[in-house]
Each structure stands twice: as structure tokens, then as C-alpha cells.
Amino acid sequence: MTESSQSNSTPSAPCVRLQALTRRYGDFLAVDRVDLQVGRGEFFGLLGPNGAGKSTIIKMITGMLAPTSGRIEVLGRDVSQNVIEIKQRIGLLPEDSNLYERLTGAEYVRFVGRMYDLEESEVRSRTGELLEILDLVNGQDDMIIDYSLGMKKKVGLAAALIHNPEILFLDEPFNGVDVGSSRTVKDILQKLVDRGVTVFFSSHVMEMVEKLCTRVAILKQGRIVATGTVEELRRDLGSGEEVGLEEMFLRSIGEHGPLKSLSWIGESSTTDRGVENPS
């Protein structure tokens, strides 16, 4: 739906509510008066080109970054007044994981579990299950500094899940993750949503968003320009055409048009490139 429209699928009792959320860096307006509601049990996708403000919004919602102005409510609590309580009830996988890389994978997940005040026996049990399902058992005793990007993403996800959060925030969770592990992660996230957990994530993988998300919002230059289910966006942005989410995304941010190309790459024949035509 367009920015001025109200989605029929917008939940009446949101677990995330943003009101006129704004963030400035000096003269640069990164997030511009964003209003948004996300309900319990939603699989919500936040889309936008690089620099649109996706990561900034997630950081503000999760208490990692203070807004310049506006209000953020998570699980019915004002984040500015209840940040510690909220952090205990949510899970977060930021785009830049910032893990303690001199710990092993298993040590890090156990450490996070203890930080959430779980019993030692529960920490070890859940750590074992998470490492197994995320295919990290073989590398669990290696230091994280030696992990690939995909392995770091997976151990970060394990740490975000160990305390059984009510909302899971994921910023580009599939970057560097192989196909097999991506499917495992998708299955985990879908089971969480089926159980009533809210998943709020940003991604550039349009196919993933289209298959998983119950609703999406599209950002452009710090403002929401469209929000709704994929079908609602198709109705509002697709002009009656059966277009995919990628095409709708490009239309919503004003980049629907002829493809640009490099001046030296065109439709020239081989002879134009100094190669003699064999015919």
C-alpha cells in the first residue's frame, strides 16, 4: 500500500509501534518520521536500498541507538524507559555481529545464555541443540575469529535464540549463509512464527522476503513509501500485472525504467571489439 493508505492487515494490538521516529546524523536525515506497527506472530520484512535507514531503525527499536525524536514501543513498553526489560525479551542478530571472536562458537553461545540468567544445565542443553541444528558442531571448538561469514551469522543467530525471545530482530540474516543452512534458518524462523513469535527482519533477498513475510514495508531515503502484504503491494504497485516483489520494490523507490549500462558495454559486434568476424 502507499504511504498514505492504511493496510487492512495491520494488527490492532502491535508488539512494535513506531511513532514519528526520526534519526539525524548532523545534517543528514537517516530516518524521517516513520510510523509503523507490527503485530504479534507476524513475519515482517523491512526492505530498502543501501542507506535507506533499515539498520538504523532496527538499532533504535532494540535500544542500540537513541532516536533524535519520536516514540518506540516494544511489547507495550516505551523503549526509552524500559530498555533493559525489553532487551531481556527480544533476540537480535545485527548486520555487523560484533561477536567475541576470541571465544569458540560453543563458548560464545553459552556465555550469552548465562547473560540471560538461564540455568547452566539449560544453557548447555540449548547450546547443544542450536549448534547441531545450525550445522556448527564440527566448528564449535574453533575460535570465532576463524569462522567464515556464514558461520558467524549462524552462531550469532544461535545466541539470539537461546533465551527463547518473544520478538526476533534480524538484519540481513542470510548474508554469507549457504543454501542448505539458509533453508534450515527459514524453517526455524517459520516455526517460531507459527508459535506466535514475531520475526522482524531486513533483507536484500527479495525471493526470501516474498516467500516468508506476512507483511512488508519499503523504505526510501528514511521514509516508508509502501507497506502491506505482498498481494496488497501487487494490487497498489503492480497496476494489475502479476509482477514479483523485486519489480514492485523498484517501482516503489522510483527505479523502474530502462537499465543503465557502461559506455563500453553494448550490443556491438565482435568486429567492433577488434575481433575479426570469421564469416
N, C-alpha and C positions, 0 to 999 in steps of 0.2 A: 504494500500500500504506500501511497505517497505520504510525505511528511505530515501533511495536514489532516490525513484520514485517521480514523480510529478503527483498529482491527477488531472484528468480532471475536477473534480467538484470544484477545488479550485477557489474561486471567483476572478475576475480581479480587483475589487475595494474593498479591505478589509477595514473593520472598526476596526479590530485589526491586527496589524502586529508586530511580534517579530523577531528581527534580532540578531543572536548570543547571545541571552540572557543568562547570566551567574550569578550565585549567590554562593558565598563561605561563609562558617562559619568557619573561621580559616583554617584548613587543609581539612575540609570536603567540597566536591563539591556537593551542593544540586541540582543545575540546571546547565546543561553543554551545552552551546552554542545552545540553542533552536531556531530554525527558524519555524515560524508558521504564517499562515494567516487565518483569519475568516471573512466572508463576512456579509453584512447587511442582516438581516432576516434569518440567519442560526440558527438552534438549534444544538449547538456544544457541544460535550461531551469530557471531558478530563479524561482518565482512567489511573490507575496505582496502584500498590500495595502500602501499607503504606510506607511512606518515599521516594516515588519516586519523589516528588517535586511538586505535584499538587497544594497544598495550597500555597506554596512559589511562584509559577508562578502567581496565582490569586492575591496574595498580591502585587506583583510587578506591574502587569498590572493596578491595581486600585490605585496605589500610596501609599499603606500602607507600602511598603518596597522598599528600593533603591536597584537596581541591582549592582553587582560588576562590570559588564561590559555589553555591548550590548545596543540595542536600542528598545524602546517600543513606538509604535504609536497607539493611540486610537482616532477614529473619525477624522483621518487625522492630529492629533496633537501629538507632542512629549511630552510624559508624564512628562519627567524631566523638561520641560519648561512651561507646561500648566496644572499642576496637579489640581488647583482649578477649572478651567473651566471644565475639564474632570469629576471631581467628581460631579459637578452640573448636568451632563448629563447622568450619569450612576447610576445604583442601585446595591447594594452589600449586599449579605447575607453570611457572613463568617461562617466557620465551628464552631468557638467559637464566638457566637453572641456578647458577652460583652455588654449586654443591661443595661440600668439604672434600676436596679432591685427594687429600692425604689419608682419607679413610677408605676402607674397602666398601664395596657395594652393600654387603650384609651389615657391616658396622654402621654405615650411614642410615640405613632403614631402621635398624634397632635404636639408634640414637634418637631419631625423630619420634619413634614410638614412645620412648621414655620421656621425651619432652612433652608429649601429650598426656603424661602421667598414667600410661597403661601399665598394668602389672607385667613383671618380667616374663612370666610364662606366656601371657597373651602376646607380648611383643615378639617372642621367639617363634610362636606358632604362626602368627600372621606374617611375619617376615619370611618364613619358610614357604608359605603358600604363595605369597606375592612373587618371590624370586622364581619359583617354579613356573607359575602361570605366565610370567613375562619372559621366560627363557633366559634367566640370568644366573642360573645355578652354577654353570661352568665358570663364570667370571665373578662369583660372589666374594672370593677371597683376594681378588686383584684390586689394587688401588684405583679409585675413580679417575685419577689423572690419566690412566692408561686406557680408559674406555673410549669407544667410538662415540660420535654424537648421538646415534640411535640408542646405545646402551645408557648414556647419561640421561636421555629423555625417559627411558623406561624405569631407571632407578629413581628418578625424580617423581614419576607417576606412582611408583610403589610407596614412596614416602608421603605423597599427597593422599593416598587411600588408607594408610594403615590405621588411622583413628576413626574410620567409618564416618566421613563427613556428611553433612546434610546438603551442602552445595559444593560442587567441584568446579573450580575455575581453571581453564586450560588455555594457554596462549601458544598457538602453533604447536600442538602436541605431536603432530605426525612428521615434523621435520627430521630427516635423517633416519626414520624408522623404516625397516624393511617391510616388504609386502606381507610376509607371514605374521610378523609382530603387529603390524597395523590392523590386521583382521582380529587378532586377539584383543587389542586395545578397544576396537569398535565393539566387540562382543561384551567386554567388561562394562563399557560405558552404557550400552543398551540395557544390560541387566540392572545397572544402577538406576537408570531412568524408570524401568519397569517397577522397581521397588519404591519409587517415589522420590529419589534423589534428583536434585536439579543439576544439570550439566550446562555450564556457560562457557563456550569456547570460541576462540578466533582461529581462522584458518584461511590459507590461500587455496586449499584443495577443494575446488567447487564441487566435484563429484561426491566427495566425502560429506560435505555440508548438505547437499541436495538429498542424499540417501538417509542421513541421520537426523537432521534437525526438524523439530516440530514448528519452529518459527525462526526467522532470521531478521536482522537489522543490517542495513547497509550504510556505512559512513563515507562521507566525502568532506575533506577539509574540516574535520572535527564536528560535523553536524550529521544527524540521521536524515537521510534523504528518502528512505523507503523502509517499511517494516511490515511483517506479516508472514503467513505461511507461504511455501513455495507456490502453491496454487493461487493464492491471493496476489502474489507478485506477478505471476504469469498473466493473470487477468488484467492487472493495472498497468504493467510494463510491456507485456507481450503483444499488445494490440490484436488479440485473438489468435496469435500464432502459437504453435506448440514449440516454444523455444526453451532451451535449458537455462539453468541458473547462471552460468557464465555469461550468456548473452544478456540476460536481464540485469546482471551486475554491471556490465559495460554500459548498457543503456542508462541505468540509474545514475552513474557517475559522469555521463556525458562523453563517453569514449566509444560511441557506436558510429562507425564510419569507415572510410577507406583505410586500409592498412598502410602504415608508413614503411618505407624501405630505405636502405642505404643507397646512395647515389651510384655506387659501382656495382650494385646487385640488381639486375633487372631481367628482362626477357631477351637479352642479346643472344645471337647465335654463337657457336663455337669459334667462328672466324673472327668475331669481334673481340675475342679474348686472345687472339694471336695463335689459335689452333687451326690448322688447315682443315677444311671440310674434306673428308675422304671421298665424297661423291664428285 
